[in-house]
């Protein structure tokens, strides 16, 4: 079974949120994306990929390069200074 880039993104964002002790509401404030929009994205029920702008905003808010969030990693790398 092939895993999509969106699936990697969602999985890695959830792992980082858990590692950093953040919730969707806090990520919404940090990224400037609505809480409802983030909840929809992270539940991935609608099967839509985030726009490049949203993906970059989320990555920046979490302190990770976007490539780290769309990669096949068991655990995303540690936070980097950007």
PyMOL commands that set and color helices and strands:
alter all, ss='L'
color gray80, all
select helices_A, chain A and resi 5-20+24-31+35-43+52-62+66-69
alter helices_A, ss='H'
color red, helices_A
deselect
rebuild
show_as cartoon
